[in-house]
Amino acid sequence: MRSKNVATEIATLLDEFFLIQKDINKVQNVYNVVMREVEIAIIKKVMRAMNGNKTKMSQVLGISRNTLNKKIQKLGINE
């Protein structure tokens, strides 16, 4: 089986998200909700892969260590 690309996976998850909504017209801030969840997932995945080493994490993520620390705090990610 061929693996799907990230965009296809995200589109599938968004389809599921919208299907479970009772009234799609009342859904708000979808962009912010999705982006927050994606950021959390990426940071947690990289955190596990790099054994919590923030220097390596920031290199993999392509952001400064300071930005990474701010995101971890803002998103409430447990270290």
N, C-alpha and C positions, 0 to 999 in steps of 0.2 A: 504494500500500500504506500502510495506517495504521500509525503507529509504536506500539510497545508501551510501556506505562508501566514505570517502574523496578521496581515490585513484580513484574510479570509476568516481566520479564527475569531478576530474581533467582531467582524460583521455577523458571524453566527451567534456570538454571545449577545450582541445588541438585538438581534432578531428575537432571541429568547427573552431578553429583558422587556422588550416592548410587548411581546405576546402575553406576559403575565400581568401587565398593567390593566387595571379595571377600566380606566378612562384615560386614554392616551392624551386627550386634550388637557388633562390636569398635571401631566408630567412636566416638571420644571428643572432647570439647571442640569440637564442631562450631560452636557459637556463637562461641567465641573465635577459632577459625580463620577463620571467615567475616568476622567483624567486623574482624579485623586486615587481611585482604586488601582489604576494602572501604575501610577508612581509607587504606591505602597507595594504592589506585587513585584515590581522590578527591583526596588531597593531591598526587599526581604530576600529575593532570590539571589541577588549579588552578595548580600550580607552573608548568607549561608555558604555560598561558593568561595568567598574570600575569608571565611572564618572570622568575620567581623573586623578585619583589617581595613580601616577607613581610608588609608592611603591607597591601597590596592582598589578598594571599592570606587573611590573617586576617579581613578584612572580608567577603570572599566566603564563607568557611567559617563565619563567625559565631562565631569563637573568638578569644581574645586572642592577641597575638603570642607571649607567653610560653608559652601552651599549645601553639601551633603549633610552636614551637622544640622543646619537650619531646617532642611526638609525632614530629617528624622524626627526632630523636635516638633515641628508643625504638624506632621502626619501622625504623631503619637506612636511611632514604631519603637517597640522594646528592643533594646540592644542586647 
